[in-house]
Amino acid sequence: MEKAILRERLMEFLREDLGMGDVTTEAIVPAEAMASAHIIAKEPMVVAGLYEASVIFEAIGVDFRAKVRDGEKVDAGTVLAEVYGRARDILSAERTVLNILMRMSGIATQTKRIVEIVRRAGFNVRIAATRKTAPGLRLLDKRAVAIGGGDPHRFRLDDAVLIKDNHIRVAGGVREAVQRARSAASFSKKIEVEVQSLEEALEAAECGVDILMLDNMSVKEAKRTIEALEDRGLRGKVIIEVSGRVEEENILKYARLGPDVISVGALTHSVRAADISLEVVEISGRRLS
């Protein structure tokens, strides 16, 4: 994302929190007070969101110095960044910055954990996100997935054609839906079809789609479908994505089937935020204990 666009989006988040002003900080902190603060990881994590934090602080005139990089694994107690500027500005932006850092680092940490589970088991399947993101935070959620080693998948509805179950119902069948999509969409757009049975998978593959999403299939159903595609010489002609029912505990069972992509909605829709804090360490040249 262009920095200017990102900056405006992030400043919207800050304005949402500020309202008409930080009445607590303005009542307690002298306008002339300068402060130094540390942003600290309170638990092991994969860090994400430092770039976004730097954009916010830069926009309000606070000096930001990252001590680690986005994507880096850190231990509890690691200083992620140091900031220096007007104490009022630092305190007023604290929660917005931490909310972004905590969510993005939580997503990156969980993504990295799942990627490493499949890599250690010897599988090269791509781990992808979904569009199950928090409204307004999709670009940040998807960036965090990428930082954690995952694939962001579609960002928006205009990225690719993805024919889902309701599209198929409205069109009257897989073949009709694919034909309509192919006649209307640009050649540059891949066509993916969400299928929920072996029969739908075979029909879509025979229509020449680019990607098959095996949606909410059990391991047994997905195995049977992939084997049927292989038997008919269709496996090598499509990208196979497994989606739905996938979680950390069963992901290796799906990975063993040999799909190209496994998408995991939990990377973004129910992630636990990482524990990160901002602590003021010096005020107007006076060190704090």
N, C-alpha and C positions, 0 to 999 in steps of 0.2 A: 504494500500500500504506500502511496506517496506520503511523505512525511507531513505535508500540509493538511492532507485529508485526515490522517491519523490524529494529528494535533487537534483539529477541530472536534473530532469525535471524543477524544479524551477530555477536552475542556468542557464538553457537554456533561460528561460524568461529574466533573468537578463542580460545575455550576449547579447541578442537581443536588449535590450535598451541601453546598454553601448557602443556597437560598438567598436571603437578603444580607447574609454575613454571619461570621462565626462569633456569636454573642459571648460565648464563654472565653475564648481566646482574647477577644478585644477588651473584655473587662479585666482580665488578669495579667496579660503580657504587655509590657511597655512597647509602644510602637517602634522605639529605636533599638530594642534588644536584638542582638545577633546570636545565632545558635549554630552549634555543630551537632549532628545526630548520626547514629549508625542504624542501618537496616540489617537485622540479624535473623538468620535461620534458627528456628527453635527446635528443629528436628531434621534428620537426614532427608534430602530431597534432590530432585533435578530442578534447577532454577530456570524460570521463564518469566518474562515480563520486565526485565531490567531496562530494555530499550524503551518500553512504554513509560516506565517510571521516569526515565531521563527526559523524555519529551514533556511530561507534565511539569517537572521541576524547572526545566529550561524555560518553559513558557511563562512561569511566574517569577523568574529571576533568581532561582535557587541553584547553586552550584551542585552538580551531581557527579560523583566519581564511583563508577562500578569497580568492585574489587575482584569479582569473578565474572564469568561470561554466561549468557543464556545458553542452556544446554549442559552446563557443568554440574556434576554430582558434588554435593557438599555435605559436610557433617553438621550436626547440631552445634550451635555456637559460632558458626562462620559469619563473619561480617560480609554481607553481600554488596553493600555500597555505603559511602559516606556522603552526607549532604551538609552544605553550609549556606546560610543566608538569613534573612529576617525570620526571627523566631515565629512570628505570627503566620507567615506564609508556610513555613514547614509544618506547623501544627494544623493549619486549616486544610492542607492537602494530604495529611497523613493517612486518613482513612481511605480516601479514594485510591491512593497509591498502593496501600496495603491490600485492599480488596482485589485489585488487578493482579498484583504479585502473587497473592495467596491462591487465587483461582487458577491462574495460568501455571503456576508451579505445581499445583495439585494435579492438573491435567497432564502436564509433561512428565511428572513422576509416575503416574499410573500408566501412561502410554509406554514409557521406557521399561517399566516392569513387565508388561505384557509382551512387548517386543523381545525382551531378553529371555522370557520363558520359551518362546517358540524358536529363537535362535540357538539357545543352549541345547534344545532337543534336535537341532539339525535341520529345521525347516526354514525355507526362505520366503514363506508366504508373507504378503504385504498386510500389515495391520492398518486399518483405515477407520476414520471417524464417520459420523453420520451428520445429518442436519438437525439432530436433536440437541440443539444448543440453546443457551439462554438468549432470549430476544435482545438485540442490541449488542451482544457480545460475540457474535459468530466469528468475526475476523480474528478476535483475540483468542477464542477457543480453538479455532482451526490452527492458528499460528503456534499455539502451545502444543498441539498434537504433533505438528511438524518438528518442533524443537525436541520433543520426546522421541523422535525417530519414527513416527507414524505417518500415514498418508492422510491429507486433509479431506479427500473425496470431493464431492461437489460443494462449492461455496454457496451457490445460488441456483435457482430453478433454470436460469438461462445458460448454465455451464454445459449441460448435456441433456439428452432425452432419456428420461427414466420412466418407463411405463410401469405403473404400479397396479395393484389389484383392482382399484376402483376405475382406473382408466380402461382396463380390460373389460370390466362389467359394462361400462357405458358404451364402449365400442362394439361389444357383442362377441368378443373373443380375442385371443392372442394374435392370430394372423391379421385380422382386420385392424387391430390397434397398431401393429407394426407397419402395415401398409400405409395407414394414414400418416404415421410419424415420418416414414421415409419420403412420402410425397410432399410433406410440408417443411421438413427440417433441412437445413443446409448440409451439404456433404461433409462439412467440417465437424459436425456434431456426432459423437458416438451415440449409438442407440443401445440402451440397456433395458432388459425386461425383468421385472420381479415375478418369479414363478413359485408356485406353492405345491406343485406336484410334478412327478416324472413326466406325465403326459404334456403338461404345459412347457416344461423345459425342452422336450424334444421338438415340439411344434415351433417354439421360438428359435431354437438353434437351426432348424430347417429353413426358417425364414431369413437366415443370414444375419441375425443381430450380432452386435459386437461383444456384448456382455450379458451373462446370465446371472441374476441374483437369486440364489436358492434361499428363499425367505421362510424363516421359522420352521425349517425342516429339522427333524431329529437327526442325530448322527446316522442312524440306520437309513433314513429316507434319503439323506444327502449322498451317502455311499452308493445306494442303489441307483440314484440319478446319474452320478458321475460315471459309474460303470456302464450304464446304458448309453451315455453319450460316447464313451470310448468304443463300445461294441459297434456303434453305427458310424464310426469315423468322424464324429462331430467334435470330440473333445478338443482337438488342436485348433479348431476354428473359432473358438470363443474364449473369452476371459470368464472364469467362474469366480463369483463372489458368494461367500456364505454370510448370511446376516440373520440376526434374530436368534434368541435362545443361547447366544454365545456369552460366556463369562469366563473369568480367570480360571475357574475350577475345571471347565470342560474344553478349553480352547485347543488343547493338544489333541483331543479326540477328533476335532474337526480338521486340524492342521494335517493329521495323518492321512486324510482323504485326498490331499493334493490340490486344494483350491489355489487360485492365484491371489485372492484377496479374502480377508476376513474382516468384516466391519463390525465395530463394537460401539453401540450407542452409549454404553456406560462410561466411555472415555470422557464424555462431556455432560450427559444429562443427570448424572448422580455422583459426580466426582466429589471427594472430600478435599476441602481447601487445605493447603499446606500451612503450617504454623510459622508465621513471620511477624516480627515486631519492629517498631521504630523507637529508638531510645535516644533522647537528648543527652549528650555527654558533656556539653560545654555551653555556657550562656554568657555572652559579652565578655569573653576572655576568662571566665571563671569556670574551672573544671568542677563537674558534679560527681559526687561519690556514687 
